[in-house]
Amino acid sequence: MTINDTLRDTRFSLIHGSGEIPAVGFGTRVRDLGTTAQAVTDALEVGFRHFDCAERYGNEEQVGTALSAFIAAGKVRREELFITSKLWNTNHRPERVKPAFEASCERLHVDYIDCYLIHTPFAFRAGENQDPRDFQGHIIYDGGVTLLETWREMERLVDEGRCKSIGLSEISLDTLKEIVAAARIKPAVVQVESHPYLPEWDLLDFCKEHGIVVLALAPLGHGMQPKVLDDAVITSIAQRRKKSPAQIALAWAVQRGVAFVTSSVKRQHIEENFDISTLTGGAMHEIRESISTRVRFNSIVETGVLGFIPHNN
């Protein structure tokens, strides 16, 4: 890991794939399809080069349009971008993995994807309905495929070359350990909810031991109660550093060895989230030792169902 004067330039080495992943990433889970392309364009102009996408977000076509236009204009080269997408739960059956990957490539207008994640470890009934439910409204799971079987197909994507690296998302430490123990190609990236109220230290320690990059989802808590950005420790450090609470929380993430993705459709917030700088050792210690609140905001790790996470765009 290299931490420069501007922390935003930090990149983490991958155990396989495209070499390094930019620590500072832009999440493309944008509610309004009409604002997706502009938000991605703004992020590119601000300096983001790491983009986190997913089939389930329903906007890969809009993301791809913005990325390809920026490339065509000569403002960035494809190899300067790190693009992630995710395999949704209804595509866990081995025969559905490669077609789902290829569909994401097509929507994103790219020949390859830098990192492809299994969106959650839960398999839903295979089919075009991404949210299959029974007459009582309960999710219909698929007990006919294991996570390891899906992982084997992910490994084959890497073998074929268009998928540079693979990983997991919204996964527990115990399940991650099972995959790491059995995998031929180990996960390069693990994406989980993580912020000062959910530091996931045990998972982070395990990942560092095995050379896996932790990618923090909801690094600012998505504006849910209790609000991470209203925490007295965070706000106090922000006042002393003349930075925003968001910039403090994001800097903390990178300095402890965690990449992050954060999204917004407001140019001001996009700029703010990119403009992070190194914290003192005292501030890092204060956040770790003085914040005792522990809360998970998204129950997806228990059900595989995307939770409703309100946040300030």
C-alpha positions in Angstrom: 0.0 0.0 0.0 1.3 3.5 -0.9 -0.1 6.5 1.0 0.7 9.7 -0.8 0.4 13.3 0.4 -3.1 13.2 -1.1 -4.7 10.1 0.4 -7.1 9.9 -2.4 -4.3 8.6 -4.7 -3.9 5.4 -2.5 -4.1 2.1 -4.4 -4.2 -1.4 -2.9 -2.4 -4.3 -4.6 -4.6 -7.3 -5.7 -3.5 -10.9 -5.4 -4.7 -11.4 -9.0 -6.1 -9.3 -11.7 -5.5 -5.7 -12.8 -2.6 -5.0 -10.4 -4.1 -2.4 -8.1 -7.5 -1.1 -7.0 -7.9 2.6 -6.3 -8.9 3.0 -2.7 -11.3 5.8 -3.5 -14.3 4.5 -5.4 -17.6 5.9 -6.8 -20.7 3.8 -6.2 -23.3 3.8 -9.0 -26.3 2.7 -7.0 -28.2 5.8 -8.0 -32.0 5.8 -7.6 -32.9 8.0 -10.6 -31.8 6.5 -14.0 -32.0 10.0 -15.4 -29.3 11.3 -13.2 -26.9 8.3 -13.4 -24.9 9.3 -16.5 -24.3 12.8 -15.2 -23.3 11.6 -11.8 -20.8 9.2 -13.4 -19.5 12.0 -15.6 -19.1 14.4 -12.7 -17.2 11.7 -10.8 -14.9 11.2 -13.7 -14.2 14.9 -14.0 -13.5 15.2 -10.3 -11.0 12.4 -10.6 -12.6 9.1 -9.6 -11.2 6.2 -11.5 -12.8 3.3 -9.6 -16.5 2.6 -10.4 -18.6 0.1 -8.5 -21.5 -1.2 -10.6 -24.0 -4.1 -10.5 -26.6 -5.8 -12.6 -29.1 -5.4 -9.8 -28.8 -1.6 -9.8 -30.5 -1.6 -13.2 -28.4 1.3 -14.6 -25.3 -0.4 -16.1 -26.3 0.9 -19.6 -26.4 4.5 -18.3 -23.1 4.0 -16.5 -21.5 2.5 -19.6 -22.7 5.3 -21.8 -21.0 7.9 -19.5 -17.8 5.9 -19.2 -17.5 5.2 -23.0 -18.2 8.9 -23.8 -15.5 10.1 -21.5 -13.1 7.6 -23.0 -14.1 8.5 -26.6 -13.4 12.2 -25.8 -9.8 11.3 -25.0 -10.2 12.3 -21.3 -9.2 8.9 -19.9 -8.0 5.6 -21.2 -9.9 2.4 -20.4 -6.8 0.9 -18.6 -6.9 3.9 -16.2 -10.3 2.9 -15.0 -11.1 0.1 -12.5 -14.6 -1.2 -13.1 -16.4 -3.6 -10.8 -19.7 -5.3 -11.4 -21.7 -8.0 -9.6 -23.4 -11.3 -10.2 -27.0 -11.1 -8.9 -28.6 -13.8 -6.8 -30.8 -15.2 -9.5 -27.7 -16.1 -11.6 -25.9 -18.4 -9.2 -26.6 -21.5 -11.2 -23.3 -22.4 -13.0 -24.8 -22.1 -16.5 -26.1 -18.6 -15.8 -22.8 -17.1 -14.5 -21.0 -16.4 -17.8 -24.1 -15.1 -19.6 -24.7 -12.7 -16.7 -21.1 -11.5 -16.9 -21.2 -11.0 -20.6 -24.4 -9.0 -20.3 -22.8 -6.7 -17.8 -19.8 -6.2 -20.1 -22.2 -5.3 -23.0 -24.3 -2.9 -20.9 -21.1 -1.2 -19.5 -19.6 -1.0 -23.1 -16.4 -2.7 -22.0 -14.4 -5.7 -23.3 -13.4 -6.7 -19.8 -14.3 -6.1 -16.1 -11.6 -5.5 -13.6 -13.4 -7.2 -10.7 -16.6 -9.3 -10.7 -18.2 -9.9 -7.4 -20.9 -12.4 -6.2 -23.4 -9.8 -5.0 -24.5 -11.8 -2.0 -23.9 -15.5 -1.0 -27.6 -16.2 -1.3 -29.0 -17.9 -4.4 -32.5 -17.0 -5.5 -34.7 -19.0 -7.8 -33.1 -18.7 -11.3 -34.9 -16.6 -13.8 -35.4 -13.1 -15.2 -37.4 -12.0 -12.1 -34.6 -10.5 -9.9 -36.9 -10.6 -6.8 -38.7 -13.9 -6.9 -41.3 -14.3 -4.1 -44.0 -16.7 -3.2 -47.7 -15.9 -2.7 -46.9 -14.8 0.9 -44.3 -12.4 -0.3 -41.3 -14.4 0.9 -38.2 -14.6 -1.2 -37.8 -17.9 -3.1 -34.3 -19.3 -2.6 -32.5 -21.8 -4.7 -31.3 -24.8 -2.7 -30.0 -26.5 -5.8 -26.7 -24.7 -6.0 -24.0 -24.0 -3.5 -21.9 -20.9 -3.2 -18.8 -22.9 -4.0 -20.3 -24.1 -7.2 -21.0 -20.5 -8.2 -17.4 -19.6 -7.2 -16.0 -22.3 -9.5 -17.7 -20.6 -12.4 -16.3 -17.3 -11.3 -12.8 -18.9 -11.4 -13.5 -20.0 -15.0 -14.2 -16.4 -15.9 -10.8 -15.4 -14.7 -9.2 -18.3 -16.7 -10.9 -17.0 -19.9 -9.3 -13.5 -19.4 -12.1 -11.0 -19.7 -12.7 -11.0 -16.0 -9.5 -9.8 -14.4 -10.3 -10.6 -10.7 -13.1 -12.0 -8.7 -14.5 -11.5 -5.2 -17.4 -11.6 -2.8 -19.9 -9.1 -1.4 -22.1 -8.9 1.7 -20.5 -12.0 3.1 -19.9 -13.1 6.7 -16.4 -13.9 7.9 -17.3 -17.6 8.5 -18.6 -18.0 4.9 -15.6 -16.1 3.5 -13.3 -18.5 5.4 -15.0 -21.5 3.7 -14.5 -20.1 0.2 -10.9 -19.1 0.9 -10.2 -22.6 2.1 -11.7 -24.3 -0.9 -10.9 -21.8 -3.7 -8.5 -22.4 -6.5 -8.4 -18.7 -7.2 -8.8 -16.8 -3.9 -11.1 -13.8 -3.7 -9.2 -10.6 -4.5 -11.8 -8.2 -3.1 -14.5 -8.5 -0.4 -17.2 -5.8 -0.3 -19.0 -5.4 3.0 -20.8 -2.6 4.9 -18.2 -0.9 7.0 -17.9 2.4 8.7 -16.9 3.7 12.2 -20.0 2.1 13.7 -19.3 -1.2 11.9 -15.5 -1.5 11.7 -15.4 -5.2 10.9 -11.9 -5.5 12.5 -11.9 -9.3 12.6 -12.9 -9.6 8.9 -10.3 -7.0 8.0 -7.5 -8.8 9.9 -8.4 -12.1 8.1 -8.4 -10.4 4.7 -5.1 -8.7 5.3 -3.6 -12.1 6.3 -4.8 -13.5 3.0 -4.0 -10.6 0.8 -7.7 -9.7 0.2 -8.8 -6.1 -0.2 -11.7 -5.0 1.9 -14.0 -2.6 0.0 -16.3 -0.7 2.3 -19.9 -0.3 1.3 -21.8 2.5 3.0 -18.6 4.0 4.5 -20.7 7.0 5.7 -23.6 5.0 7.1 -26.0 6.3 4.3 -27.5 8.9 6.6 -29.4 6.3 8.7 -29.9 6.6 12.5 -27.7 6.8 14.5 -25.9 9.0 12.1 -22.2 8.2 11.8 -21.5 11.7 10.6 -23.1 13.2 13.7 -20.9 11.3 16.0 -19.1 13.5 18.5 -15.7 12.0 17.9 -16.0 12.4 14.1 -17.3 15.9 14.3 -14.6 17.0 16.8 -11.8 15.7 14.6 -13.5 17.4 11.6 -13.5 20.7 13.4 -9.9 20.4 14.4 -8.8 19.4 10.9 -11.1 21.9 9.1 -12.6 19.0 7.1 -16.1 17.6 6.8 -17.2 14.6 9.0 -17.5 12.7 5.7 -13.9 13.4 4.8 -12.8 12.2 8.2 -14.7 8.9 8.0 -13.4 8.2 4.5 -9.8 9.1 5.4 -10.1 6.7 8.4 -11.2 3.9 6.1 -8.3 4.3 3.7 -5.6 4.7 6.4 -6.7 1.5 8.1 -6.2 -0.3 4.8 -9.8 -0.3 3.4 -11.0 0.8 0.0 -14.4 2.4 -0.2 -17.2 3.3 -2.6 -19.5 6.3 -1.9 -22.1 7.7 -4.2 -23.9 11.0 -4.8 -25.6 12.9 -7.6 -24.5 16.3 -6.2 -21.3 17.6 -7.6 -20.4 19.2 -4.3 -20.6 15.9 -2.4 -18.7 14.1 -5.1 -15.9 16.5 -4.9 -15.9 16.4 -1.1 -15.8 12.6 -1.0 -12.8 12.6 -3.3 -10.8 15.3 -1.5 -9.5 13.3 1.5 -6.2 13.7 3.3 -4.1 11.9 5.8 -5.2 11.9 9.5 -2.8 12.0 12.4 -2.1 8.8 14.3 -3.9 10.4 17.3 -7.1 10.9 15.3 -6.9 7.3 14.0 -6.5 6.0 17.6 -9.3 8.2 18.8 -11.8 6.9 16.3 -10.9 3.3 17.1 -10.9 3.6 20.8 -13.5 6.3 21.6 -16.4 5.2 19.3 -18.3 2.4 20.9 -21.6 2.5 18.9 -22.0 -0.7 16.9 -24.8 -1.0 14.3 -25.4 -2.6 10.9 -27.7 -0.6 8.7 -28.4 -3.2 6.0 -29.8 -6.7 6.7 -28.8 -8.0 3.3 -26.1 -10.2 4.9 -29.0 -12.2 6.5 -31.4 -12.4 3.6 -29.7 -11.5 0.4 -32.4 -8.9 -0.2 -31.2 -5.4 -0.9 -32.1 -3.3 2.1 -33.6 0.2 1.9 -30.8 2.5 2.8 -31.8 6.2 2.7 -28.9 8.6 2.2 -28.3 12.2 1.3 -27.4 12.5 -2.3 
